Amino acid sequence: MRIALDGTSLVGPKSGIGVVVDAITNGLAARDDVDLTVLLISRRAGADLGDRLPRGAALRRLPLPARAYHLAWQFSARPSVSGYDVVHGPNYVVPPAGGGAELLTIHDLTAWRFPHLVSGATATFPKLVDEAIRRGAHIHAVSDSVGDEVAHFLPLPKERIHVIPNGVVRPAGGNVAAGLALAGGHRYLLALGTIEPRKDHPTLLRAFAELRSSHPDLRLVVAGADGWGTDAYEQTLDETGVGEAVVRLGYISESTKADLLAGAALFVYPSIYEGFGLPPLEAAAVGVPVVATAVGSIPEVMGDAALLVPTGDVSALAEAIDRGLTDDHERTRLVTAGLVRADHYSWDRSVEQLVELYRTISRAQGRLR
């Protein structure tokens, strides 16, 4: 099969979606039954992307700025990307396939359900998705939770909604001493994620402030790029007075993430909404106990492998963190359950299911026999 995959998310610092696209790219490139082309929708960025792609993947750059394509694709099927059996947009935007089948991945419905939590290009996703659906695109949802929301919020028949969960890559080579050094040598909680409203760092900071009297030596390490929630984060940091015990690292490399996970006493994920939630699953995969909010897909993905609390509940979050730190029986249970849970999510399995889906929708389009 001739497959075109939008790889624009591979350019620049790797976000969660970048991790997903990287795993799909590597999985497809390794297959003998797939002829893979990675699309780069950018006029200038990603000059080295061709050198970084795995063997078996070709690169095709679309010559206009991404903004121009996205504007056009909100209203029409041009310009198209033709010559492929399937064009797969793994980040809410699928280029018109010019006669081929189109598959569009939806990671969550934040832009539909919580439009006040998005900004910039993300706010255009609903128009882009609606136009792709009008063209006949199929939707790939990364969890049952997202699949149910797609069926509820978007105008397409259920037979065009396909749930294939993400896999998880266990962060390898983490060094406990290096993680502790980053935290200033103290026991620490770890939070990973862009500083944006959906991740709700202010609630985490307030919960951490409640824990200070009973855990005076505890540190909180917050790692993730600055987003449009940075002002609220800084304001809450000032209000709670916990700044001296909080280590803010900004965007980190995969090796630094592995070090931080290796040394963490607990992983905390206080998100307001998630369509999958890779970071808590990554933590569970390397034996770190997890506390998270019971929202979106997190209960589905984590099962009994996390202590789950209501979103925005400072006291409940603080109590769960305290339990995760002090209850040795519960910590052991969480570690064991987390390792088992992570085994349910394999990128090899996910890519195999994607290839089967490509075949199905390509045949329906009349491209394969």
ZAMARGU-4260 file (C-alpha; in steps of 0.2 Angstrom, whole numbers, plus 5000, padded with zeros to 4 digits):
<rodrens>
0) 5000/5000/5000 | 5006/5018/4996 | 5003/5027/5013 | 5006/5046/5015 | 5008/5051/5034
5) 5008/5069/5039 | 5025/5070/5049 | 5025/5089/5053 | 5023/5085/5071 | 5041/5077/5070
10) 5048/5095/5068 | 5055/5104/5083 | 5053/5099/5101 | 5044/5083/5102 | 5027/5085/5110
15) 5016/5070/5115 | 5008/5070/5098 | 5026/5070/5091 | 5030/5054/5101 | 5015/5046/5094
20) 5019/5051/5076 | 5037/5045/5078 | 5031/5028/5084 | 5019/5026/5070 | 5032/5032/5057
25) 5045/5019/5063 | 5032/5005/5064 | 5026/5008/5046 | 5043/5011/5039 | 5049/4994/5045
30) 5035/4985/5036 | 5037/4976/5019 | 5018/4979/5014 | 5019/4998/5016 | 5027/5011/5004
35) 5028/5025/5016 | 5029/5044/5012 | 5031/5056/5026 | 5023/5073/5022 | 5031/5089/5029
40) 5018/5103/5028 | 5030/5118/5031 | 5038/5130/5019 | 5054/5132/5029 | 5055/5121/5045
45) 5061/5103/5046 | 5077/5105/5035 | 5084/5090/5043 | 5069/5079/5044 | 5073/5068/5029
50) 5090/5064/5037 | 5081/5059/5053 | 5067/5048/5045 | 5070/5029/5047 | 5075/5018/5032
55) 5060/5014/5022 | 5052/5031/5023 | 5053/5044/5010 | 5050/5063/5013 | 5038/5074/5003
60) 5038/5093/5007 | 5023/5103/5003 | 5029/5120/4997 | 5017/5132/5006 | 5016/5137/5024
65) 5005/5126/5035 | 4994/5141/5039 | 4990/5143/5020 | 4985/5124/5018 | 4975/5124/5034
70) 4965/5139/5028 | 4962/5131/5011 | 4957/5114/5019 | 4944/5122/5030 | 4933/5126/5015
75) 4939/5115/5000 | 4947/5099/4994 | 4962/5108/4986 | 4976/5108/4985 | 4976/5089/4987
80) 4990/5076/4990 | 4987/5063/4976 | 4995/5047/4972 | 4992/5037/4988 | 4980/5023/4993
85) 4978/5032/5010 | 4983/5049/5017 | 4984/5049/5036 | 4983/5065/5046 | 4989/5059/5064
90) 4986/5077/5071 | 4968/5083/5068 | 4972/5088/5050 | 4972/5077/5035 | 4977/5083/5018
95) 4964/5080/5004 | 4969/5063/4996 | 4964/5067/4978 | 4954/5051/4976 | 4963/5041/4989
100) 4956/5036/5006 | 4958/5049/5021 | 4961/5044/5039 | 4961/5058/5052 | 4967/5055/5070
105) 4958/5063/5085 | 4967/5063/5101 | 4954/5072/5111 | 4940/5084/5109 | 4946/5099/5119
110) 4943/5111/5105 | 4925/5105/5104 | 4921/5102/5123 | 4932/5116/5131 | 4935/5129/5118
115) 4941/5141/5131 | 4956/5130/5134 | 4963/5131/5117 | 4971/5144/5107 | 4979/5148/5090
120) 4979/5134/5077 | 4970/5122/5089 | 4955/5132/5088 | 4953/5129/5069 | 4952/5110/5071
125) 4933/5109/5072 | 4932/5117/5054 | 4946/5106/5047 | 4938/5090/5054 | 4921/5095/5048
130) 4927/5098/5030 | 4937/5081/5031 | 4922/5072/5036 | 4912/5080/5022 | 4925/5073/5010
135) 4922/5056/5017 | 4937/5054/5029 | 4937/5041/5042 | 4941/5045/5060 | 4954/5036/5071
140) 4951/5038/5089 | 4965/5034/5102 | 4953/5028/5115 | 4935/5021/5118 | 4932/5037/5127
145) 4937/5048/5112 | 4927/5037/5100 | 4911/5039/5110 | 4914/5058/5110 | 4917/5058/5092
150) 4901/5049/5089 | 4892/5061/5100 | 4899/5078/5094 | 4904/5075/5075 | 4893/5072/5060
155) 4898/5056/5053 | 4891/5038/5054 | 4898/5026/5067 | 4905/5014/5054 | 4918/5028/5050
160) 4924/5029/5068 | 4938/5017/5072 | 4946/5015/5089 | 4965/5010/5090 | 4974/5014/5106
165) 4991/5022/5107 | 5006/5011/5112 | 5018/5016/5126 | 5037/5017/5124 | 5046/5013/5141
170) 5058/5027/5144 | 5075/5018/5144 | 5091/5021/5153 | 5085/5032/5167 | 5097/5036/5181
175) 5090/5038/5198 | 5105/5049/5204 | 5103/5061/5189 | 5084/5063/5193 | 5088/5067/5211
180) 5101/5079/5206 | 5089/5088/5195 | 5077/5089/5210 | 5091/5096/5222 | 5094/5080/5230
185) 5077/5078/5238 | 5063/5066/5236 | 5051/5073/5223 | 5034/5072/5214 | 5035/5073/5195
190) 5023/5082/5184 | 5026/5082/5165 | 5016/5092/5152 | 5015/5109/5143 | 5010/5123/5155
195) 4993/5125/5148 | 4975/5127/5156 | 4970/5109/5152 | 4984/5102/5163 | 4979/5112/5178
200) 4995/5115/5186 | 4988/5128/5198 | 4978/5114/5207 | 4994/5104/5209 | 5003/5118/5216
205) 4989/5121/5229 | 4989/5103/5233 | 5008/5103/5235 | 5006/5118/5247 | 4994/5107/5258
210) 5007/5094/5259 | 5021/5105/5265 | 5018/5103/5283 | 5018/5084/5283 | 5032/5082/5270
215) 5044/5097/5273 | 5058/5090/5263 | 5047/5085/5248 | 5050/5093/5231 | 5039/5096/5216
220) 5048/5095/5199 | 5037/5102/5184 | 5044/5098/5167 | 5036/5104/5151 | 5037/5118/5138
225) 5029/5135/5142 | 5011/5137/5135 | 4997/5149/5137 | 4994/5144/5155 | 5011/5151/5161
230) 5004/5166/5169 | 4992/5157/5180 | 5005/5145/5185 | 5017/5159/5190 | 5003/5168/5200
235) 4998/5152/5209 | 5016/5149/5213 | 5017/5166/5221 | 5000/5164/5230 | 5005/5147/5238
240) 5023/5152/5243 | 5030/5135/5238 | 5042/5142/5225 | 5058/5137/5235 | 5052/5119/5234
245) 5047/5118/5216 | 5059/5115/5202 | 5053/5121/5185 | 5063/5113/5171 | 5054/5118/5155
250) 5055/5107/5140 | 5066/5092/5143 | 5074/5079/5132 | 5069/5060/5132 | 5085/5056/5142
255) 5081/5069/5155 | 5063/5062/5156 | 5070/5045/5159 | 5081/5051/5173 | 5067/5061/5181
260) 5055/5046/5180 | 5069/5034/5187 | 5071/5045/5203 | 5053/5051/5206 | 5044/5045/5222
265) 5027/5048/5213 | 5020/5054/5196 | 5006/5067/5197 | 4994/5071/5183 | 4980/5083/5188
270) 4973/5086/5170 | 4956/5093/5167 | 4953/5082/5152 | 4963/5069/5142 | 4959/5059/5127
275) 4973/5046/5131 | 4986/5052/5143 | 5003/5045/5138 | 5013/5052/5153 | 5005/5043/5167
280) 5006/5027/5157 | 5025/5030/5154 | 5027/5032/5172 | 5018/5016/5176 | 5028/5007/5163
285) 5044/5010/5173 | 5037/5007/5190 | 5032/5024/5196 | 5016/5025/5206 | 5003/5037/5198
290) 4990/5049/5205 | 4979/5056/5192 | 4962/5064/5189 | 4947/5053/5184 | 4943/5062/5168
295) 4941/5058/5150 | 4951/5042/5145 | 4962/5041/5161 | 4951/5029/5170 | 4950/5018/5154
300) 4969/5019/5151 | 4975/5017/5168 | 4962/5006/5176 | 4967/5001/5194 | 4985/5007/5191
305) 4983/5024/5197 | 4975/5033/5212 | 4961/5043/5204 | 4953/5059/5211 | 4940/5072/5205
310) 4947/5086/5194 | 4950/5103/5202 | 4949/5095/5220 | 4964/5102/5229 | 4961/5092/5245
315) 4957/5075/5237 | 4973/5077/5226 | 4984/5081/5242 | 4976/5066/5251 | 4980/5054/5236
320) 4998/5061/5235 | 5000/5058/5254 | 4993/5040/5252 | 5004/5037/5238 | 5020/5043/5247
325) 5016/5035/5264 | 5006/5019/5262 | 5019/5005/5257 | 5006/4992/5253 | 4997/5004/5241
330) 5013/5009/5233 | 5018/4991/5230 | 5000/4988/5223 | 5001/5003/5211 | 5018/4998/5204
335) 5013/4980/5201 | 4997/4985/5193 | 5005/4999/5183 | 5018/4987/5175 | 5004/4975/5170
340) 4993/4989/5163 | 5007/4996/5152 | 5009/4978/5144 | 4992/4981/5137 | 4998/4995/5126
345) 5010/4990/5112 | 5015/5001/5097 | 5018/4985/5087 | 5000/4980/5090 | 4994/4998/5087
350) 5003/4999/5070 | 4997/4982/5065 | 4979/4988/5068 | 4982/5004/5058 | 4988/4994/5043
355) 4973/4983/5044 | 4962/4999/5045 | 4972/5007/5030 | 4967/4991/5020 | 4949/4992/5025
360) 4946/5010/5020 | 4957/5009/5005 | 4946/4994/4998 | 4931/5004/5002 | 4938/5018/4992
365) 4941/5006/4977 | 4960/5008/4979 | 4964/4990/4983 | 4957/4974/4978
</rodrens>
